[in-house]
Amino acid sequence: MKGRIHSLDTFGTVDGPGIRFVLFMQGCALQCGFCHNPDTWETATGRQVEVASVLDEIEPFLPYYRSSNGGLTVTGGEPTLQAPFVAALFREAKKRWNLHTALDSSGFCEPEHAGELMDVTDLVLLDLKHIRSDKHQALTSQPNERILRFARWLSDRGQPVWIRHVLIPGITDDAADLLELGRFIGSLSNVQKVELLPYHRMGVYKWEQLGKAYPLEHVPTPSDREQERAKRLIDQGREQA
């Protein structure tokens, strides 16, 4: 089976537990204004690979992944757009090495499209961009109803999840929105961890290389104080759920 990928990283440390092999899939239905990989959006670019060739890339680094309780993370782009390929990759990685598998996803996916993939996924890193659908659409080009439905489906399955939310000053830091996000997270039964990620500008050069205007040009990185405030509000919302 073939999949279309953008790139890979053999020593990832921020995409799940331990040291991880991180595979970036090509293609995404969202166009987030803060995306640091806008070169992954197009579905027809990147390069095609076989499951076996990805496994060959993983194998030399297995001692690092095993000794750190790490594993394999597939991200993007949006990996659920190529769910059959990712499912085949995860299945083989488990069959050969019993490797821990993680899926980093926006959740912009219909549940019936992801059942086989979830059966071989140990952890979902679910990126909740914005809790309000109108603001989500302004930020990503798509509403969030499908994403929230997917999140509830994962909860009903008991699928282990880490929630990720990027704190963007003036866009995702409204107090009422953060409380509502916390209440939604608190209504889920499968959340093991919430990661509040500070907005950064490390991918701006990619927008420039692609000839795209960067939408958040004048948005600053949040301060430590702003991050602490946001965390308190999310935690407060979770307690209210």
Secondary structure, 3 states (H helix, E strand, C coil): CEEEEEEEEEEECCCCCCCEEEEEECCCCCCCCCCCCHHHCCCCCCEEEEHHHHHHHHHHHHHHHHHCCCEEEEECCCHHHHHHHHHHHHHHHHHHHCCEEEEEECCCCCHHHCHHHHCCCCEEEEECCCCCHHHHHHHHCCCCHHHHHHHHHHHHHCCCEEEEEEECCCCCCCHHHHHHHHHHHHCCCCEEEEEEEECCCCCHHHHHHCCCCCCCCCCCCCCHHHHHHHHHHHHHHHHHC
